[in-house]
Amino acid sequence: MKRRALLAATALTLSEGCLTSLTSTPNGSRPVADRKFTIYELDSDASERSPGPTEKPTVSFGLASKQVIVLGSLYVGLSQCNKAELKDVSCDADSETLTVRVGNGDKSHSGNSCTADESADAYRLVVTMKEQLPKTVRVEQVGDPSAKSVTVQRS
C-alpha cells in the first residue's frame, strides 16, 4: 500500500512540472505556481526582445512578482511541421535551482506536406514561483544543432 502512495505522490510531483524531494518543501507546497510559454514568429514585432537563434537565451527576475522570465529562440526544423516547445520545467528544492528545457516539437497540421525550409521560433517563458525565486536558473535548448544553454545566478 505504501508503494502505491509513493508512486502516486511521484506522479503528482512530476505532473505538476516541479521535481522536489519526496518530502516536499518544509510547508508541503510545490515551488512553481504557474508557467506560461508563448511562441512568436522570429520576424514578428513581439520577438524583437528575444536573442537570435545563434545566441544564448536570456533570464531575468521579477522580484515583486516572483517571476522568472526566459527569452530565447531556436531553430525548430520545417516551418509547416515544427515549432518551439516547452519540454520541462523542474525545481530542485535542495539546491534552489530551476531548470528549463526548450526544444522542438511537431505542429498539428491539416495533412499538407512539409516544405523543406528551415525555420526558427522565438519564445517567452514566464514561471511564477509560489514563495520565493530560485537562486539559480538553468535554461537548456535541446534538439537544435547549435544547442545552447545558460546558467544564471540571481543576485
QUIGI-V663281 format. One record per residue. PHI is phi in whole degrees, 0 to 359 (* if undefined). OMEGA is omega in radians with two decimals (NA if undefined). D_CENTER is the distance of its C-alpha to the mean C-alpha in Angstrom with 1 decimal. Layout:
<<PHI,OMEGA,D_CENTER> <PHI,OMEGA,D_CENTER>>
This chain:
<<*,3.13,34.5> <297,3.14,32.5> <297,3.11,30.6> <298,3.13,29.6> <296,3.11,28.4> <296,3.11,26.3> <296,3.12,24.7> <295,3.12,24.1> <294,3.11,22.5> <295,3.13,20.2> <297,3.13,19.2> <295,3.13,18.6> <299,-3.13,16.5> <291,-3.12,14.3> <289,3.09,14.2> <286,3.10,13.2> <85,-3.14,9.8> <225,-3.10,11.2> <271,3.07,13.5> <242,3.06,16.5> <295,-3.09,19.9> <297,3.08,22.1> <277,3.12,24.1> <66,3.12,21.2> <281,-3.08,21.5> <306,-3.13,25.2> <266,3.04,25.2> <83,-3.10,23.5> <262,3.06,20.4> <261,-3.02,16.7> <293,-3.07,14.8> <270,3.10,12.0> <270,-3.06,13.9> <199,3.03,11.6> <212,3.14,8.3> <226,-3.11,8.9> <246,-3.11,7.3> <235,3.12,10.3> <254,3.09,11.7> <233,2.97,14.9> <297,-3.05,17.6> <301,-3.10,17.8> <263,3.13,21.3> <276,3.11,20.8> <299,-3.10,21.7> <294,-3.08,18.3> <271,-3.06,16.8> <301,-3.13,19.4> <276,-3.12,17.4> <283,3.03,14.7> <295,3.13,15.7> <290,-3.09,17.2> <293,3.08,16.0> <262,-3.13,18.1> <253,3.11,16.7> <285,3.06,14.0> <296,3.10,11.1> <248,3.14,12.2> <231,3.03,11.3> <226,-3.08,13.6> <239,2.99,14.6> <262,-3.03,16.4> <298,-3.10,18.9> <293,-3.09,20.9> <271,-3.10,18.1> <56,-3.10,16.1> <242,2.98,12.9> <251,-3.12,10.3> <246,3.14,9.8> <244,3.04,7.9> <241,3.12,10.0> <193,3.02,10.4> <206,-3.13,12.0> <206,3.04,12.9> <288,-3.04,15.8> <244,-3.10,15.1> <117,-3.05,18.7> <276,-2.99,21.2> <299,-3.12,20.9> <275,-3.02,22.4> <241,-3.03,20.6> <234,3.12,17.0> <208,3.02,14.0> <291,-3.07,10.4> <213,3.04,8.2> <284,-3.09,4.8> <272,-3.04,6.4> <195,2.94,5.6> <229,-3.13,5.1> <223,-3.14,8.6> <237,2.99,11.3> <254,-3.06,14.5> <295,-3.10,17.1> <294,-3.12,19.8> <266,-3.11,18.2> <53,-3.13,16.2> <244,3.03,13.1> <259,3.12,9.5> <245,-3.12,7.5> <239,3.06,3.9> <239,3.10,4.9> <238,3.13,5.3> <212,3.11,8.9> <251,3.13,11.8> <221,-3.12,13.2> <271,2.98,16.6> <277,2.97,17.7> <279,-3.11,20.4> <229,-2.97,23.5> <272,3.09,27.1> <84,3.08,28.7> <291,3.11,29.0> <285,-3.12,28.9> <280,3.06,26.2> <275,-3.06,27.4> <265,3.10,27.2> <255,3.11,25.4> <269,3.14,22.3> <232,3.09,19.7> <227,3.07,16.6> <241,2.95,14.0> <267,3.14,12.8> <217,3.05,9.6> <225,3.09,8.9> <238,3.05,6.2> <242,3.10,8.4> <250,3.12,8.2> <261,-3.13,11.9> <270,-3.14,13.5> <287,-3.01,16.7> <241,-3.09,19.0> <214,3.11,17.9> <286,3.08,15.3> <290,3.08,14.3> <285,-3.07,16.6> <228,3.03,14.1> <235,3.10,10.5> <242,3.10,9.6> <247,3.11,7.3> <240,3.02,8.3> <257,-3.06,9.0> <243,3.09,11.0> <89,3.13,13.8> <274,3.14,14.9> <305,3.10,18.3> <257,-3.05,17.6> <314,-3.10,14.4> <237,3.02,13.4> <218,3.13,11.8> <214,3.06,12.4> <238,-3.09,13.2> <235,3.05,14.3> <264,3.07,16.7> <285,-3.13,17.4> <267,NA,21.0>>
